[in-house]
Amino acid sequence: MSSGPADKEPAAGADIEHLAAVLARRRRELAGGRATIGSSSVVHAVEDAVWVGVRVPAVVCRAAADPLRLRPAEGPVTCRRCLRRAMAGRGTRVAQGQTELDV
């Protein structure tokens, strides 16, 4: 049997599919629009972002890049940066007058 690069591709494809499934599940878990980062008590606003062509949950203030660190939260948003961005209309990534693309 050969152990060349072609033999490793199916495993890489399975890893990518698994990661996409995990990220999709995390997106559903955070659909309420609020999350904490790790064990922090600060509640952040959550929006969708696109990472490597996959929609992932992201905190509006961008304090955490890893969607797997986000945990669903109850109660109002307490992150000052998230609140400031929401009030300034920067909570979404689409400029005023443009339509959002569904990726």
C-alpha positions as CSV (number, residue, x, y, z in Angstrom):
1,M,0.0,0.0,0.0
2,S,1.1,3.5,-0.7
3,S,1.2,6.2,2.0
4,G,1.3,9.2,-0.4
5,P,-0.7,12.4,-0.2
6,A,-3.6,10.8,-2.0
7,D,-4.1,8.4,0.8
8,K,-4.5,11.3,3.3
9,E,-7.1,13.3,1.4
10,P,-10.2,11.4,2.6
11,A,-9.2,12.0,6.2
12,A,-8.7,15.7,5.6
13,G,-12.1,15.8,3.9
14,A,-13.7,14.1,6.9
15,D,-12.0,16.6,9.2
16,I,-13.3,19.5,7.2
17,E,-16.8,18.1,7.2
18,H,-16.7,17.5,11.0
19,L,-15.5,21.1,11.6
20,A,-18.3,22.5,9.4
21,A,-20.8,20.4,11.3
22,V,-19.5,21.6,14.7
23,L,-19.6,25.2,13.6
24,A,-23.1,24.8,12.2
25,R,-24.2,23.3,15.6
26,R,-22.5,26.2,17.5
27,R,-24.4,28.7,15.2
28,R,-27.7,27.1,16.2
29,E,-26.8,27.1,19.9
30,L,-26.0,30.8,19.7
31,A,-29.1,31.7,17.7
32,G,-30.4,33.7,20.7
33,G,-27.9,36.5,19.9
34,R,-26.0,36.5,23.2
35,A,-22.9,34.7,24.4
36,T,-20.1,34.7,26.9
37,I,-16.5,34.0,26.0
38,G,-15.1,31.0,28.0
39,S,-15.9,31.4,31.7
40,S,-16.3,35.2,31.5
41,S,-19.5,36.8,32.9
42,V,-19.5,39.6,30.3
43,V,-22.4,39.0,27.8
44,H,-21.7,39.8,24.2
45,A,-24.0,40.4,21.2
46,V,-23.6,37.7,18.6
47,E,-23.8,38.0,14.8
48,D,-23.0,35.7,11.9
49,A,-19.6,36.1,10.2
50,V,-18.1,34.2,7.3
51,W,-14.9,32.3,7.9
52,V,-13.3,30.3,5.1
53,G,-16.6,30.3,3.3
54,V,-18.6,29.0,6.3
55,R,-21.0,31.0,8.4
56,V,-19.9,31.1,12.0
57,P,-21.1,32.9,15.1
58,A,-19.0,35.9,16.2
59,V,-19.2,38.4,18.9
60,V,-19.9,41.9,17.6
61,C,-17.0,43.5,19.3
62,R,-14.6,40.8,17.9
63,A,-13.1,40.1,21.3
64,A,-12.8,36.4,20.5
65,A,-12.0,35.0,17.1
66,D,-12.7,31.3,18.0
67,P,-16.4,30.5,17.8
68,L,-15.8,27.3,19.9
69,R,-15.0,29.5,22.9
70,L,-18.5,31.1,22.8
71,R,-21.2,29.9,25.3
72,P,-24.9,30.8,25.0
73,A,-25.9,33.5,27.6
74,E,-29.1,34.7,29.1
75,G,-29.8,38.3,30.1
76,P,-28.9,41.6,28.4
77,V,-25.7,42.4,26.6
78,T,-23.2,43.9,29.0
79,C,-20.2,44.3,26.7
80,R,-19.6,48.0,26.2
81,R,-18.0,47.5,22.8
82,C,-20.8,45.4,21.6
83,L,-23.4,48.0,22.8
84,R,-21.5,50.9,21.3
85,R,-21.2,49.1,17.9
86,A,-24.9,48.2,18.0
87,M,-25.9,51.9,18.8
88,A,-23.6,53.1,16.0
89,G,-25.1,50.8,13.5
90,R,-21.9,48.8,13.2
91,G,-23.3,45.6,14.6
92,T,-23.8,44.3,11.1
93,R,-21.0,44.1,8.6
94,V,-23.1,45.5,5.6
95,A,-22.6,49.2,4.8
96,Q,-25.7,51.4,4.7
97,G,-27.4,51.3,1.3
98,Q,-26.0,47.9,0.4
99,T,-27.8,44.6,0.5
100,E,-26.5,41.6,2.4
101,L,-25.2,38.7,0.5
102,D,-26.4,35.3,1.6
103,V,-23.3,33.0,1.5
